[in-house]
Each structure stands twice: as structure tokens, then as C-alpha cells.
């Protein structure tokens, strides 16, 4: 290119001159400009490629269609019998297991299942035998005392009392006779005194004899009266009291004897219960141990307590599955719902029998996950055994002839649910109204039509989807600074 300029000369005159800029010819400069633009475009393309990690491969889509949607919840469980015959420990206190049959053994009625240590029970049997015989001897003496007390009452009334009263009555007759004789002799002596045949002293002697006879008569009469009114009643009261006391002691001794006899019988029974036998034919299994225990509740060398369930004999014709349903969906599980049970060798269909109203204990062994025990009844099928693992799918709801969209095609934000539909001009965003869902599909209530194709895995293909996520983060409430930060310190 060329420029015109006014340049000063040595003579101070101003002269017009045309000067040519130094450099390559004009056509070469044009090539340089075009090359620079091309390099710039290539650099921008490389930068965009470096900033984006998305693959330019084929876009995955799904065609919207009508169909049926099954909403279910799936949990893992194990088979068990709903009708178990429990084999329990019948020995009081704690007992040592010396032998136990292996779990899963098929036994016949009368076969031994468990043996417990008998030393403590044998000592108890020996002690209670001694106590029983001592109580029997004491009871025999008490019975004899009661019999004696019963005989003593009529023996006194008809024997001792009659002897005493007759003896006193005889004494009374003698006393009356003596008094009459003394009185006659006194009268005769007085006659003889008046005639002068006896002295006054003899009269006084006979008078004293009459007085003595009167006193003796009065004593006998008093003794008879005291015997009838007082001595007899006192003696009878004593005898009746002895009888009551003997009867009371007999009752106490009978109770003590019965107690010692019961203790002896119980000790003998417990001694017999130290060997536990099967009461019917069937399969024997161990009870399920708690999740936090590393060994079964019953083992050789272990201790068991009274009424503890040692073994189970399940009824294989009545099987069920117990599963834990998470608290987030437990309200949707109802008795009577259909459940699909997948076993290692077959698939069965059962029904929900019951749902526990309270949660099972949660702890470190469950990851602090809250679940509710749910019982699934199984049909009577041969070959089912307790302990078999089962995958239970409880059908919560069924939707027929509805539009569904894959879960991978939906983006849910605070602004709503969206998907991207493939069109001739590229993917276009749609606002959705969604209904029930399972792990794979969601019911579409509005926003899509049958036959439309939606983009799968929207976050991997759509910048617009990323923008929706960014909006959610941008609209989030900013973090409130702590008072301990700089500028907030008082």
C-alpha cells in the first residue's frame, strides 16, 4: 500500500513526494491475512474440544409408547415355616448342653435331640428324697396326734369324768352316812348324860364328831359341784384345743409333705427332661440367631435357660418368607397384596399375610436402617426348606395402558421435571407432569405423546440440562457467615 506525506528538505523548502512502504508485494500480504484467520478458527475449535468431555457419538433415544407399569418393592429374605413345633428347655435355671443333634437332621419320634448336664439335678433329687422321707415321718406323727386328741375327748367324758364323779358321789354317801351315825350317837350320848351314865366330856366328843362329819360332807359336795361346773369344762376345752392344734399341725405337715413331694417329683421330672426327645417325625433345625450374634443360641458347651427355644421342627407344608420393608414404603404395603418370590431354583407367587406395626430393632448390624417385618405366605409346594434365600417383590400397584418415560430421560429440578425430545431441529426441552414410578420407568401424565423419542442420559448430552442443574445451585441460599469470621467479631 502507499501513503502520501509532506516531508521537509535540507533547504527548508516543502516538496511533494510519493514514497513506497517497505515489505513484500500486495498479493503476499493477502495470503498472510487469510492464513491467520484459519489458524484462529482452528484454535477456537481445539479449545472447545478441550473444554467439552462429551463424545460426538450417536445420541441414545427411547420412543414413548403406551403399556403397563408395575410398581413394586424388592427385598431379600429367607424361607421359614409358619407352623413350627418348638423344642424348649424344661429345666429351671441355667443348664449346660453336653450334646445337641446337628441342624437339618430328619428324626423319628423318640429320637434324642439334646442332652443337658445332670449333676446339679441329681444332687437336687438326692436332697429332695431325704426331705420327702423326713416330711413323711413328721406327717405320720401328726396324724397319730390328731387321732389321739380325738379319742381323748370321749375317753374323758365317758371314762375319767365318770370315774371321778362316781368316786365323789361314793364319798358323798359315806359322808352323809357318817354324819347320820355321828348325829345318832350324839343324841344317844345326851340321853345317857342326863341319866348319869356318861360324862359331859363324852357328849362334847360326840358333838365334835358330828361337826367333823358335816364338814367332810360339805367338802365332798363342793368337790362334786366344782367337778361338774368347772373341772369338766376346763378339761374339755383343753382336749378340744389339743385336737385343733393337732389338726393344724397335721395340715401344716401335709402341706410340707406335699411341697417336698412336689419338689422331689419336679426334680425327677427335670432329671428326665435333661434328655430331650422328638415327639414326632420331621426335620430339626436351629432357631435363627440374632443378627449381632456369631454363633447359634444352642451349642455343645453352651448354657441354656428354662423355656428357651432350643430347636424347631417346621411344618414344611406351611412355608412363608419374612422380609424387612423400608420405612419409606411400608405405608403402601398392605395384607393381601401379591408378591413374587424368586428362589434359587424356581419362582413362586404368594400374598402379603401381615405387616408388623412396630419396627425391628436397628443398630450397627443393620446400618441403622429402619425396616418393618412383613410376612409373605407361600403356596404348599414340595421341595421348600427353611433357610432358603429368597428375593421378594411385593406388587404395590399396577397401571395399565399408560404412557411411560425412562427414568434416565428425566431431569428433576426445583423448577420441575424435564425431558428432551428429538426433533428435526435437534433436541427440545419439555416440561413433564409425572405420576407413579418404579426403578426403570415413570408414568407420564402430561408433556409427551405416544411415538415421540426422548433423549436418554440427558446430563451426558445436553448443555441445557447442565444449565438446569446450575440454576438450582445458583438459586440456593448463600451460606450465612459464622460470627467467628473476620469482621463479625465484636
C-alpha positions in Angstrom: 0.0 0.0 0.0 1.1 3.6 -0.4 0.8 6.8 1.6 1.2 10.4 0.8 3.2 12.6 3.2 4.8 16.1 3.3 8.4 15.8 4.2 10.9 18.8 5.0 14.1 19.2 2.8 17.5 20.5 3.7 16.9 23.8 2.0 13.8 24.3 4.2 11.5 24.0 1.2 8.5 21.9 1.2 8.3 19.4 -1.6 5.5 16.8 -2.6 6.9 13.3 -2.9 5.3 9.8 -3.2 7.0 7.1 -1.1 6.5 3.3 -1.3 6.2 1.4 2.1 8.9 -1.2 2.5 7.8 -5.0 2.6 6.6 -7.9 0.4 4.3 -7.4 -2.5 0.5 -6.8 -2.0 -0.7 -10.3 -3.0 1.6 -12.0 -0.5 0.2 -9.8 2.3 -3.3 -11.1 1.5 -2.2 -14.7 1.8 -0.8 -14.0 5.3 -4.1 -12.5 6.5 -6.2 -15.5 5.3 -3.7 -17.9 7.0 -4.0 -16.1 10.3 -7.8 -16.3 10.2 -7.6 -20.0 9.5 -5.2 -20.6 12.5 -7.6 -18.6 14.8 -10.6 -20.8 13.8 -8.6 -24.0 14.3 -7.5 -22.8 17.8 -11.1 -22.0 18.8 -12.2 -25.4 17.7 -9.4 -27.1 19.7 -10.3 -25.1 22.8 -13.9 -26.1 22.6 -12.9 -29.7 22.1 -10.7 -29.4 25.1 -13.3 -27.8 27.3 -16.0 -30.4 26.5 -15.7 -34.0 27.5 -18.8 -35.1 25.6 -18.5 -37.8 22.9 -19.8 -36.8 19.5 -21.1 -40.4 19.0 -24.7 -41.3 18.3 -27.4 -39.9 20.6 -29.4 -42.6 22.5 -33.2 -42.2 22.5 -36.3 -44.0 23.6 -39.6 -44.0 21.8 -42.6 -43.2 24.0 -45.3 -45.9 24.0 -48.3 -47.0 25.9 -48.1 -50.0 28.1 -48.5 -51.4 31.7 -46.4 -50.3 34.6 -45.9 -52.4 37.7 -44.8 -50.5 40.9 -43.1 -52.8 43.4 -40.6 -53.1 46.2 -37.9 -55.8 46.3 -36.3 -57.1 49.4 -34.2 -60.1 50.4 -35.4 -62.7 52.9 -35.3 -66.4 53.9 -37.9 -69.1 54.0 -39.3 -70.3 57.3 -42.3 -72.3 58.4 -45.3 -70.5 59.8 -46.1 -73.6 62.0 -43.1 -74.6 64.0 -43.0 -77.1 66.8 -40.7 -75.6 69.4 -38.4 -77.8 71.4 -37.9 -75.9 74.6 -35.7 -76.4 77.7 -37.8 -77.5 80.7 -35.1 -77.4 83.3 -35.2 -74.5 85.7 -32.3 -72.1 85.8 -29.3 -72.4 83.5 -28.1 -75.8 82.2 -25.1 -76.9 80.3 -25.6 -78.5 76.9 -23.5 -81.7 76.7 -24.7 -82.8 73.2 -27.1 -81.5 70.5 -28.2 -83.0 67.3 -26.9 -81.5 64.1 -29.3 -79.0 62.4 -31.1 -80.2 59.3 -31.4 -83.8 60.6 -34.5 -85.8 59.8 -35.6 -87.6 63.0 -38.2 -90.1 64.2 -40.4 -89.8 67.2 -38.5 -90.7 70.3 -35.0 -89.8 68.9 -32.7 -87.9 71.2 -32.3 -84.2 70.3 -30.5 -82.6 73.2 -28.7 -83.8 76.4 -28.1 -81.5 79.3 -25.7 -81.9 82.3 -27.4 -83.8 85.1 -25.0 -83.3 88.1 -26.9 -80.4 89.6 -30.3 -82.2 89.1 -29.0 -85.4 90.6 -27.9 -83.6 93.8 -31.3 -82.0 94.0 -33.0 -85.4 93.6 -30.9 -86.8 96.5 -31.7 -83.8 98.8 -35.4 -83.8 98.0 -35.6 -87.6 98.6 -34.3 -87.1 102.2 -36.6 -84.1 102.8 -39.5 -86.2 101.4 -39.0 -89.1 103.9 -38.5 -86.7 106.8 -41.7 -84.9 105.9 -43.5 -88.3 105.7 -42.4 -89.3 109.2 -43.5 -85.9 110.6 -46.8 -86.3 108.9 -47.3 -89.8 110.4 -46.7 -88.5 113.9 -49.1 -85.6 113.3 -51.8 -88.0 112.2 -51.3 -90.1 115.3 -51.6 -86.9 117.5 -54.8 -86.0 115.8 -56.2 -89.4 116.3 -55.1 -89.4 120.0 -56.7 -86.0 120.5 -60.0 -87.2 119.0 -60.1 -90.2 121.3 -59.1 -88.2 124.4 -62.5 -86.3 124.4 -64.9 -89.2 124.7 -62.3 -91.0 126.9 -62.5 -88.2 129.4 -66.3 -87.8 129.2 -67.1 -91.4 129.4 -64.1 -92.6 131.4 -62.1 -90.2 133.6 -65.0 -87.9 134.4 -67.4 -90.7 135.2 -64.8 -92.3 137.5 -64.2 -89.0 139.3 -67.9 -88.2 139.7 -68.8 -91.7 141.0 -65.9 -91.6 143.3 -67.0 -88.3 144.7 -70.6 -89.5 144.9 -69.5 -92.5 146.9 -67.6 -90.2 149.2 -70.7 -88.1 149.5 -72.8 -91.2 150.5 -70.1 -92.1 153.1 -70.0 -88.6 154.4 -73.8 -88.5 154.7 -73.8 -91.9 156.5 -71.0 -90.8 158.8 -72.9 -87.6 159.6 -76.1 -89.5 160.3 -74.3 -92.0 162.6 -72.5 -89.2 164.5 -75.8 -87.4 165.0 -77.4 -90.5 166.4 -74.5 -91.2 168.7 -74.6 -87.6 169.9 -78.3 -87.9 170.7 -77.8 -91.2 172.5 -74.9 -89.8 174.4 -77.0 -86.8 175.6 -79.7 -89.2 176.9 -77.1 -91.2 178.7 -75.6 -88.0 180.1 -79.0 -87.0 181.5 -79.3 -90.3 183.3 -75.8 -90.0 184.5 -74.3 -92.9 182.7 -71.7 -90.8 180.7 -69.7 -87.7 181.3 -70.1 -84.3 179.7 -66.7 -84.9 178.0 -68.1 -87.8 176.1 -71.0 -85.6 175.0 -68.7 -83.0 173.7 -66.6 -85.6 171.9 -69.6 -86.9 170.0 -70.7 -83.3 169.2 -67.2 -82.7 167.7 -67.6 -85.9 165.7 -70.9 -84.6 164.2 -69.3 -81.3 163.3 -66.4 -83.1 161.6 -68.8 -85.3 159.6 -70.7 -82.2 158.5 -67.5 -80.6 157.3 -66.5 -83.7 155.4 -69.9 -83.8 153.8 -69.6 -80.2 152.7 -66.2 -80.8 151.2 -67.4 -83.7 149.1 -70.4 -81.7 147.9 -68.1 -78.9 146.9 -65.8 -81.2 145.0 -68.7 -82.6 143.1 -70.0 -79.1 142.3 -66.5 -77.9 141.1 -66.1 -81.1 139.0 -69.4 -80.6 137.3 -69.2 -76.9 136.8 -65.5 -76.1 136.2 -63.1 -79.0 136.1 -65.1 -80.9 133.5 -65.5 -77.8 131.2 -61.8 -76.8 131.6 -60.7 -80.3 130.8 -63.0 -80.5 127.7 -61.7 -77.1 126.5 -58.1 -78.4 126.9 -58.9 -81.5 125.0 -60.7 -79.7 122.2 -57.8 -77.2 122.0 -55.3 -80.0 121.7 -57.4 -81.5 118.9 -57.5 -78.2 117.0 -53.7 -77.8 117.5 -53.1 -81.3 116.3 -55.3 -80.8 113.3 -53.5 -77.5 112.4 -50.1 -79.2 112.7 -51.4 -82.0 110.6 -52.4 -79.6 107.9 -49.0 -77.9 108.1 -47.2 -81.2 107.9 -49.5 -82.3 105.0 -48.6 -79.1 103.1 -44.9 -79.6 103.9 -45.1 -83.2 102.8 -46.9 -82.2 99.6 -44.3 -79.5 98.9 -41.4 -81.9 99.4 -43.2 -84.5 97.3 -43.7 -82.0 94.5 -40.1 -80.9 94.7 -39.0 -84.5 94.5 -41.3 -85.2 91.6 -40.2 -82.0 89.9 -36.5 -82.8 90.4 -37.1 -86.3 89.0 -39.0 -84.8 86.1 -36.2 -82.3 85.4 -33.7 -85.1 85.5 -35.8 -86.9 82.9 -36.0 -83.6 80.9 -32.2 -83.4 80.7 -32.6 -85.8 77.8 -34.9 -84.1 75.2 -36.5 -86.3 72.6 -38.6 -85.7 69.5 -42.3 -86.0 70.0 -43.0 -86.6 66.2 -41.2 -87.3 63.0 -39.8 -84.5 61.0 -36.9 -82.1 60.2 -34.9 -80.5 63.0 -33.4 -77.0 62.6 -31.7 -74.5 64.9 -33.6 -71.3 65.7 -32.5 -68.2 63.8 -29.8 -66.4 65.8 -29.9 -62.6 66.3 -28.1 -60.6 63.6 -25.4 -59.5 66.0 -24.5 -63.0 67.2 -21.8 -65.0 65.6 -22.9 -68.4 66.9 -26.3 -70.2 67.3 -28.1 -69.9 70.7 -27.6 -73.6 71.3 -24.2 -75.3 71.0 -22.3 -78.0 72.8 -20.7 -76.5 75.9 -23.1 -73.6 76.0 -25.6 -72.6 78.6 -29.4 -72.5 78.1 -32.2 -71.3 80.3 -35.7 -72.5 81.1 -38.3 -72.1 78.4 -35.6 -71.2 75.8 -36.4 -72.5 72.4 -33.6 -74.9 71.6 -34.7 -76.4 68.3 -37.5 -76.1 65.8 -39.4 -78.8 63.9 -41.0 -76.9 61.0 -44.2 -77.9 59.1 -42.9 -77.9 55.5 -46.4 -77.7 54.1 -46.9 -74.2 55.6 -44.0 -72.0 54.5 -43.5 -68.3 54.5 -40.9 -65.6 53.9 -40.1 -62.9 56.4 -38.7 -59.7 54.9 -37.9 -56.2 56.2 -39.6 -53.4 54.2 -38.0 -50.0 54.4 -39.9 -47.3 56.4 -40.2 -45.1 53.3 -42.6 -47.5 51.5 -44.1 -49.5 54.4 -47.3 -47.5 54.4 -48.0 -48.8 50.8 -47.7 -52.4 51.8 -51.0 -54.0 52.7 -52.1 -57.5 53.6 -53.4 -59.3 50.5 -51.0 -57.8 48.0 -49.4 -60.2 45.5 -45.7 -60.9 45.9 -43.3 -62.7 43.5 -40.8 -64.9 45.3 -37.7 -65.8 43.4 -35.9 -68.8 44.8 -32.6 -70.4 43.6 -34.5 -73.0 41.5 -37.9 -71.6 40.9 -40.3 -68.6 41.1 -43.5 -68.6 43.2 -46.3 -66.2 43.8 -47.6 -65.5 47.3 -49.5 -62.9 49.2 -48.7 -60.5 52.0 -50.1 -62.0 55.2 -49.2 -59.4 57.8 -47.2 -56.2 58.3 -45.7 -55.6 61.7 -46.9 -52.4 63.3 -43.6 -51.7 65.0 -40.1 -51.6 63.6 -37.5 -54.3 64.1 -34.5 -53.3 66.3 -32.0 -51.2 64.3 -28.3 -50.9 65.1 -24.8 -51.2 63.7 -25.6 -54.7 62.4 -28.3 -53.2 60.1 -26.5 -50.0 59.2 -29.2 -48.1 61.3 -31.7 -48.8 58.6 -35.3 -48.9 59.9 -37.4 -51.7 58.5 -40.7 -53.4 59.3 -41.1 -57.2 59.3 -43.5 -58.4 56.6 -44.8 -62.0 56.3 -45.3 -63.4 52.8 -47.4 -66.6 52.7 -46.3 -69.2 50.1 -48.3 -71.9 48.4 -47.8 -75.5 49.5 -45.1 -76.7 47.2 -42.8 -79.7 47.6 -39.1 -79.0 48.0 -39.2 -75.8 50.1 -36.9 -75.8 53.1 -36.3 -73.4 55.9 -33.3 -71.1 55.4 -33.5 -70.9 51.6 -32.7 -67.4 50.3 -35.5 -65.6 48.5 -35.9 -62.4 46.6 -39.4 -61.0 47.3 -41.0 -58.5 45.0 -44.2 -57.0 46.5 -46.5 -55.6 43.9 -47.7 -52.3 45.3 -49.7 -51.0 42.3 -50.4 -51.7 38.6 -51.0 -49.1 35.9 -52.5 -50.4 32.6 -52.3 -48.7 29.2 -50.3 -45.6 30.3 -47.5 -43.5 28.8 -44.2 -44.2 30.4 -40.8 -42.5 30.1 -37.5 -44.0 31.2 -36.0 -42.7 34.4 -32.8 -42.0 32.6 -34.6 -39.5 30.3 -36.0 -37.3 33.1 -34.3 -34.4 34.9 -36.0 -33.3 38.1 -35.1 -29.8 39.4 -36.7 -27.2 41.7 -38.3 -25.8 38.6 -40.0 -29.1 37.7 -39.4 -32.2 35.8 -38.0 -32.0 32.2 -37.0 -34.2 29.3 -35.6 -33.6 25.8 -37.5 -34.7 22.7 -35.7 -35.4 19.5 -36.9 -33.1 16.6 -35.8 -32.3 13.1 -34.1 -29.2 14.6 -32.4 -31.0 17.4 -33.4 -31.9 21.0 -36.1 -29.7 22.5 -36.9 -29.4 26.2 -40.3 -30.4 27.5 -41.9 -29.8 30.9 -43.4 -33.0 32.3 -46.2 -34.0 34.8 -45.2 -37.3 36.3 -47.1 -40.0 38.2 -46.1 -43.3 39.8 -42.8 -44.9 39.0 -40.6 -47.9 39.5 -36.9 -48.4 39.2 -37.0 -48.0 35.4 -40.0 -46.1 34.2 -42.2 -43.2 35.3 -45.9 -42.7 34.3 -46.3 -39.5 32.2 -49.5 -37.6 32.9 -48.7 -34.7 30.6 -45.9 -33.4 28.4 -45.3 -36.2 26.0 -47.2 -38.0 23.2 -47.0 -41.6 22.0 -44.4 -42.1 19.3 -42.1 -39.2 20.4 -38.4 -40.0 21.0 -36.8 -38.8 24.2 -33.1 -38.5 24.8 -31.6 -40.8 27.4 -28.9 -39.8 29.8 -29.6 -36.1 29.4 -26.7 -35.0 31.5 -24.2 -36.6 29.2 -25.6 -34.9 26.0 -27.4 -31.7 26.8 -25.8 -28.5 27.8 -29.3 -27.2 28.6 -29.6 -29.9 31.2 -26.4 -28.8 32.8 -27.8 -25.3 32.8 -30.9 -26.5 34.8 -28.6 -28.0 37.4 -26.6 -24.8 37.5 -29.8 -22.8 38.1 -30.6 -25.0 41.1 -27.2 -24.3 42.5 -27.3 -20.6 41.7 -30.7 -20.2 43.3 -29.6 -21.9 46.5 -29.4 -19.7 49.6 -25.9 -18.5 50.2 -24.1 -19.7 53.3 -24.6 -17.5 56.3 -21.1 -16.5 57.6 -20.2 -17.5 61.1 -19.8 -14.9 63.8 -16.3 -16.0 64.3 -15.2 -15.0 60.8 -13.2 -11.8 60.3 -15.4 -8.7 60.5 -18.0 -10.3 62.7 -16.0 -10.4 65.9 -17.4 -8.0 68.4 
